[in-house]
Amino acid sequence: MNIRSPETPVVPDSAVEVSVVIPCLNEAASIAFCIDKALAAFAAAGVRGEVVVADNGSTDGSIDIAQEHGARVVHVEAKGYGNALRKGIEEARGEFIIMGDADDSYDFSEVPRFIAKWREGYELVMGNRFKGEIKPGAMPRLHKYFGNPALSRAINILFHAPVGDAYCGMRGFTKQLYRRIDLRTSGMEFALELAIKAGKMGANITEIPITLWPDKRGRPPHLRTFYDGWRSLRFILLLAPNWLFVCPGSFLLLAGASIVFWLLPGPQKVGRVTFDVHTMLFGMIFVLLGVQIILTGLFAKVFSYSERFDRQQRSLERLFRSFRLEHGLVGGGILALVGFAGGVTIFCKWAETNFGPFYHIRGVIFFSLCFCLGVQLVFSSFFLSMLGISRGTYIGDYENT
């Protein structure tokens, strides 16, 4: 049975320096340990702090236990780990927020170490279990040796965020940074979004080694290894449109264009193999696919920018300072006109032979490609401008913003 912590005097809102926020859903077996450790750490370090328990609909007495042990309980109707944390953080009164799980797997006695880094000037202080210690049975082997390291490495590569333990549930950050980041996720992706966006906006980030203990929840964890792993990877890719769309699209475009122009003069032999119009058709398909994927990437980048999901897109800003809707319309129109004129010319030549044997298939492939690309560019330019209208970011006429 848990022993209630000593009475903690009520701290005025203006005097709270640090808030520990703990999301909770039926954690009666462990929530008291977390609260007691956090309050004891505040007292030992001489810090004016509070513990906020963001309850997501507990029915096992967790709320009563939390209040009895000195925490302030915030009720969160919207389900989800991220929703609980967001509500708890919004209600927190401290300038510095430290979040941690309610299963006592993280030692809230380490709170002063996070505070010390904040006072050194860091905006985000990440716990790192791999630099610290992972007690036997505290983390599944698949998560320890593959899942978490792989996701953390992906974030390092794609977003240049200095994070070695992306899913560590214990971290501290300033309330000001939290407001600047404008988090959107409602589930377990919250932890990734916080680290990724902080890295992209150049926040002052550091890590401290911490210990992960076996949890005391006495029931299976909420985490589902493969499903949640896919959700995490999906979310990372959605925040990296260059890698998801632009890079593979550019590869297909360059490969396809090389094939088309290589075979445009006539058949080409490589060893004993002859490449002809059939291969050229595949090149045409590659080009069209590549351009469509690149344009989809641009749609994604403009949408995330205009909706303030990602405001750190310097390359996109530079592009639209020199690019306007009319440029896309003119360029696409010229390509479509060249393709149409070339197709009509070939048709007329074929008609002159009374539609006999046809020897202009290469020209048909090339001019059809030009026409299709032109049409793609025209309509995509309109769509890009439509996306850019959102929230006052009118990309169709960037000079007037």
N, C-alpha and C positions, 0 to 999 in steps of 0.2 A: 504494500500500500504506500502511495506517495505521501510524503510529508510536506505540508504546506510551507511555502517560503515565508520568511518574516514579513511583517506588514511593511509595505513600501509607501512612503508618503506620496500624495497626489502632486504631480508636477504640473505647473501651469503650462499651457500650450506654448507660450513664447520662450519658455525655459528649456524645452526638450531639444537636445542636441542630436540624439540618435534614436531611431526606431527600428526595432527588430520585428519583421513581418513574417508570420508563419501561416502558410495556407493549411487548412485543416478539413478533413473529411473522415469522420469516425476514427479518431486517433486517441481514444480514451486511455489506452494502455501506455501511451508515451508522451502525450502533450505536456503533462505536468513536469516531467524531467527537463524538457526544453525551456519552459518558462522559468523554472527555478534557476537553471544554469545561467540564462541570459540576465536575469535580475541580479543574481549574485555577482556576475561579471561587471555589471554597471556599478554596483556598490564598491567592489574591490578597486576598480579603476577610477572611481570618483567621477563617473560620467552621468549626466542627466539624461536618462533614457526611458523608453517605454517598450512594452511588448504588445504588438497588435496581432491578434489571431483572426485571420480572415476565414470564417467558417462557411463552407460550401454546402450546408444542409446536413450536418451531423445529427444522428439520432441515437447515439450511444452514450450520451452524457458528456461529450467532449466540451461543450459550451460551458456547462456548470463548473467542470474541473478547471478550465482556463480562467474563468472569472474568480474562482476561489483562490487561485495561485497568483493573482495580481495582474493578469493580462486584461487588455481592453479588447472585447470581441466585436468584430464587424461582420454583419450578416451579408452574405453574397448570394443572390438568387440565381444568377446566371452560372450554369455549371461549367467546370473546366479549371484546370490548374492556373492557366494564364488569367482567366477572369477573377479568380480568387486573389491572386497576387496584385493585379491592377487595382482592384477595389481597396485592398489593404494598404497599398502604397499611397493611393489617393487620400485615404483617411489618416495616414501617418502624419505626425506633427514634427518629426525630426528633419534636420537638414541632410542627414546621412541615413540611408536605408540599408539594413542588412537583412537579407532574406535567407531562409533555411527551412528544411522540411520538418514536419511535425513527428517523425518516427524515431527521433533521437539517434539517427545515423550520423548526424553532424553534431559536434561538440560546441555548444553555444558559449562555453567557457573561453573560446578563442575569439570572441567578439572584440576584445580590446586590441588584438593584432590587426584587425580590419580597420578599426578606428585610427590606429597609429598611422597606417598608410594613407588614410584620408587626410589626416592632419599634415602629412608630408606633401600634399597637393594632388594626390591621385583622385580621378573622378570615378573610376571603376576598379574595384579590388576583387579579383577572381580567386576563389579557392582552387587549389590544384591537388587532387587526391593522388595523382601519379608521382608528384614530387614529394608528397608527404608519405602517408601510409594507408594501405587498404587492408583492413583486418580480414583474417580468414572468414569466408562466408558472407562478407559485406557486399560483394559485387559479383554477379554471375560472370563466369570465365569468358563467355562470348562478348559481354559488354566490356570487360576489362582489357582483353587482348585484341579485340577487333573493332567492335562498334564505336565506342567512345574515341579511341585513338584515330580511327579512320575519319569520323566526322570532324574532329578537332583539326586534323591535318587538312581536310578539305576547306575549312574556314580559313586556315592560315594561308593556303595557296590562292583561293578565290578572292578573299577580301583583305588580305594582309593584316589580319587581326592577331595580335600576339597572345593567343589563347591556347593553352596546352590541355585544358580539360573543359571542353565547351559545355558539357552537361552537368558540371558541378552545381549542386543545388544550393550551395552556400556562397554568397557573394555580396559585396557592398557597393553602393553607388550613390552619388549625390542626387537629391531631389531635382536639382536643376538639369542634370544630364538626362534624367528620366523624362522630364518634360520636353527636352529638345529632341529626344529620340522618337517620341510619338509612337509608342508600341501599338500594334494592331491585333496580334494573335491572341486567341482566347484559350488555347490548350497548352500542351507541353512544349510547343515550339517557342513559347515565351522566352525560355532560357537562351535559345539560339538567336532569336531576333535581337535580344538585348546585346549580346556579344558582337554580333555581326554589324549592327548599326553603329555601335560605339566605335568599332574599329574603322568603319567607313568614314565616319565624321571626324576621325583623328583625335578621339578622346584620350586623355592621359590614363593609360591602363597598366596595371601591374598584377602580379600573381603572388600568392603566399601558399606554402605547403600546408595542407591540413590532413587530418586523419578521418577516414571513413570507418564507422563502426557498424556491425550488424544491427539492423533495425529491431525495434521492440514492438512492432505493430501486431504481431501474433496472427497475421493473416497474409494471403498472397498480395504482392504489390499491385498497384494500379497499372504499372508499366507492362506493355505487351511487346516483346522483343522485336519480332519481325515487322509487325504492323507499324509500331511507333518508329522503328528504324527507317522504314520506307517514308513515313511522314516527315521525318527529319531530313532525309536526303532530298525529298521532293521540295521541301521548303527552302533548303540551301540553293537548289538549282533555280527556283523561281526568283530568288534574289540575285541571281547571276546570269542575266540574259545574254551577256557576251559569250559565256561558256556554253549555255544551253542552246542558243540559237545562232549567234553570229559566227562563231568558230566553225561548227559543222556546216552551216550554210555556205560560208566562204570556201571551205574545202570542196564541197560539191560544185560550186560555181566555177572555181578555177579548174578543177578536173574536167568538168563538162565542156567548158570553153576551149580548153586545150585540145580535147578530142575533136570538137567541131571544126576548129581552124586547121588542125592537122590533116583532117580528111576532106576538107573543102576542095582542094585542087584535084584530088583523085585518090584511088586506093593506095594504101601504104602497106609495105611488107616488113615484117619483123621476123627474121629467120625464115621458117617455112610457113608462117602464118600470114595471111592477107587480111587486112582490116578494111572494110568497105562501108557502104551506106547504113548497114544494119548497126554497126558500132557507132556511126555518126548519130543515129536516132537515139541511142542510149546517152550520148553526149548531150543532145538537146534536152532530154528528160532531166539529166543531172543539173543542167543550167537552170531550168525552170524551177526544179525543186529547191536548188540552192538559193535562188533569188527570193522565192516565197518564204523560206525559213529565215533569211536575213530580214526581210520586211516584217515578219512576225516578231522577230527580236526587237526591231525598232518600235513596233506597236507596244510591246511590253515595256520598253525603256521609257517611252513617252507617257504611258499610263502611270507607271510607278512614280515618275517625276511630277506629273501634273496633279496626282492625288497625294503628293507629299509622302509617299511611301519611301522614296529614295530621292533626297535633294542633293546628293553629292555626285552628280553626273556632269563633270566638267566637259568631257568630250561631246556630250549631247548638247550642252549649251553652246559650245563653239560651233558645232554643226549648224544649229538653227540660227546663229547670228549671220551666217552667209547663205543659208538655204531658206527659200520661201516656197509657198504652195505653187506659185507660178513657175518656178524652176522645174519642179517635178512634172507639171503639166506640159511644159514646152519640151523637156527631154523625152518624156514618154510619148508625146504626140509625134515628135520627129521619128523615133524608133518605130512606132506603129505605122506611120506614113511610108517609111522606107520599106517595111515589111509588106505592106499592102501593095505599094507600087511594084515591088519586085515580083510579088505573086501574080499580079495582073500581067506583067510583062511576060512571064513564063507561060501563063495561060494563053496569051495571044500567039506566042511562038508555036505552042502546041496546036492551036487552032489552025495555023497556016499549013500544018501537015495533015489537015483533016482528022485530027485526033488519032494519029497513028501511034507507032512506038514512042514511048516517053523516055527521054534521056536527060531530064533536068531534075532528077530527084534531089541532088545535092543542093541545088538552088532553092527548091521548095522547102527543104529542111531549114536552110539558113534564113530565108525570108520569113518563114512561119515563126521561127524563133524570135526574130526581131519584132514581128507584129505582137506576139504574145507578151514579150517583155515590155513593150510600149504600153499595152493595155494595163498590165500589172502596175506599172509605175504611175499611170494617170489615176487610177482608182485608189491606189495606196496613198498617193499624195493627199487626196481628199480625206481619206480616213485618218491619216496622221494629223491633219489640221483639226479634224473633229475631236480627236483625243486631246489635242493641245488646248482646246477651248476651256476645259475643266479648270475650275478654281482660278480663273483669270490668267492662265498661262497660254495665251493665244499664239501658238507656234506658227500658224499660217502667216503671221505678220509680226515676227519677233521684234522688229525695230521699234514698234509702238508700245512694248510692254514696259 
